[in-house]
Amino acid sequence: MEITASQLRLPTISVPIRVAIVGKRELLSAEVFIVDTPRSGRTAMIDDIVALFEGDGSFIPLRCETGVRLYGKDSLACIGVKRRPEAIPDVEEPSEVFTLYDHQHKVEVELIGGMRLEGMLMDSSPSNRSRAVDYLNRVGRFVRLWAADEHYLINKGQIVQVGEMVWTPAAD
């Protein structure tokens, strides 16, 4: 029995994202391809997208209006993924984002080229490593930023500054 190349390919799905190329201020529509496996919710899909961008390799295929192009990961200033896509109305995002993480930092991030993003840096580092600077200095090419309706992956090499903002958690 002969195995063909198409039999060796993993089934993939395309996920709509928005990307900002280094030095640009706007996010452009594109699609990224991830392995089609069962997931427990939208957060699991975002985790898979993060793993794809953080994974080995310097280039990633993205489908945009001009077709599929290979982009250098270092050329991507930031990637935006909708947390609640209209295409999947039955998927609800519970407040797991706020209950899974021990530390939350409301921040404004300024990128090279002038783009500014506001959101939350969240992690569960030990209490002696709970500052925003500790989170930003961890290993990895991208930092995750949670905004109201979108999850951002921000290329650390494109960050000019991060300012912490005063906030108070919502009362139950």
C-alpha positions in Angstrom: 0.0 0.0 0.0 1.4 3.3 -1.1 0.9 6.4 1.2 0.4 9.7 -0.6 1.5 13.1 0.6 -2.1 14.1 1.2 -2.6 11.2 3.6 0.3 12.4 5.7 -1.1 16.0 6.1 -2.9 16.8 9.4 -6.4 18.2 9.0 -6.4 21.9 9.6 -8.9 24.7 10.1 -8.4 28.3 9.4 -9.0 30.8 12.1 -9.6 34.5 11.4 -7.0 36.8 13.0 -5.8 40.3 12.6 -2.1 41.1 12.2 0.0 44.2 12.4 3.2 44.2 10.5 6.2 45.9 12.1 6.0 49.7 11.8 2.3 49.7 10.9 -0.5 51.1 13.1 -3.4 49.1 11.9 -4.4 45.4 12.2 -5.1 43.7 8.8 -7.4 40.7 8.4 -5.9 37.3 7.8 -6.3 33.6 8.6 -4.0 31.3 10.4 -4.1 27.5 10.1 -4.2 25.2 13.2 -4.6 21.5 13.6 -8.3 20.4 13.6 -8.7 18.7 17.0 -11.5 18.6 19.5 -11.2 21.6 21.9 -13.1 22.4 25.1 -13.8 26.0 24.1 -12.5 29.2 22.5 -9.7 29.6 25.1 -8.2 26.2 24.0 -8.2 27.4 20.4 -6.4 30.6 21.5 -3.8 28.5 23.4 -3.2 26.5 20.2 -2.7 29.7 18.2 -0.2 31.0 20.8 1.7 27.7 20.6 1.9 28.0 16.9 3.4 31.5 17.0 5.7 30.6 19.9 6.8 27.3 18.3 9.9 26.5 16.4 10.4 28.0 13.0 10.9 31.6 11.9 8.0 31.7 9.4 4.3 31.1 9.5 1.8 30.8 6.6 -1.1 33.3 6.7 -3.9 33.7 4.3 -4.7 37.3 3.4 -6.5 39.0 0.5 -3.5 38.4 -1.8 -3.4 34.6 -1.0 -1.3 32.5 1.3 2.0 34.1 2.2 4.8 33.1 4.5 5.5 35.8 7.1 8.5 36.0 9.3 7.4 35.9 12.9 9.8 38.7 13.8 8.0 40.9 11.2 4.7 40.6 13.1 4.2 43.3 15.7 1.0 41.9 17.0 -1.7 39.4 16.3 -5.4 39.8 17.4 -7.8 36.9 17.9 -11.5 37.5 18.7 -12.4 36.0 22.0 -16.0 35.5 21.1 -16.3 35.0 17.3 -19.7 35.6 15.6 -19.2 32.4 13.6 -19.4 30.3 16.8 -22.4 31.9 18.7 -22.9 28.9 21.0 -19.4 29.0 22.5 -19.5 31.0 25.7 -16.4 32.3 27.4 -16.9 31.9 31.1 -14.9 34.0 33.5 -12.2 31.4 33.5 -9.8 34.1 32.3 -10.1 35.8 35.6 -10.3 32.7 37.8 -7.3 30.8 36.4 -4.7 33.5 37.0 -3.4 34.7 40.3 -2.0 38.0 39.1 -3.6 40.6 36.8 -2.0 43.8 35.6 -4.1 46.4 33.6 -1.6 47.9 31.2 -1.2 50.1 28.1 1.3 48.8 25.6 3.0 51.1 23.1 4.6 49.5 20.0 7.2 50.8 17.6 5.3 52.7 15.0 2.8 54.2 17.6 0.2 51.5 18.0 -1.2 51.4 21.5 -3.2 48.5 23.1 -4.9 48.3 26.4 -5.7 45.1 28.3 -4.7 42.7 31.0 -1.5 40.8 31.5 -2.4 37.7 33.5 -0.3 34.9 35.0 0.1 32.6 37.9 3.7 33.2 38.8 5.0 32.6 42.4 4.2 35.6 44.6 7.8 36.7 44.6 7.5 37.0 40.7 4.2 38.7 40.5 5.2 42.0 38.9 4.3 43.0 35.3 8.1 43.2 34.5 8.5 39.6 35.7 5.8 38.5 33.2 7.3 40.5 30.4 10.8 39.1 31.0 9.8 35.5 30.7 11.1 33.4 27.9 9.1 33.6 24.6 8.8 35.8 21.6 5.3 37.1 22.3 3.4 38.4 25.3 -0.3 37.7 25.8 -2.6 40.6 26.4 -6.3 40.1 27.2 -8.6 42.9 26.0 -12.4 43.1 26.3 -13.2 41.3 23.0 -9.8 40.3 21.6 -6.8 38.4 22.7 -3.5 39.9 21.5 -0.1 38.3 21.0 2.5 41.1 21.1 6.0 40.7 19.7 8.2 41.6 22.7 10.8 43.0 20.3 8.3 45.6 19.1 7.3 47.0 22.6 8.5 50.5 23.3 7.0 50.7 26.8 4.3 49.2 29.1 2.5 51.4 31.6 0.5 49.9 34.4 -2.9 51.5 34.9 -4.8 51.7 38.1 -7.8 49.4 38.2 -10.1 47.8 40.7 -11.6 44.3 40.1 -15.3 44.1 39.6 -17.2 43.4 42.8 -19.3 40.1 42.9 
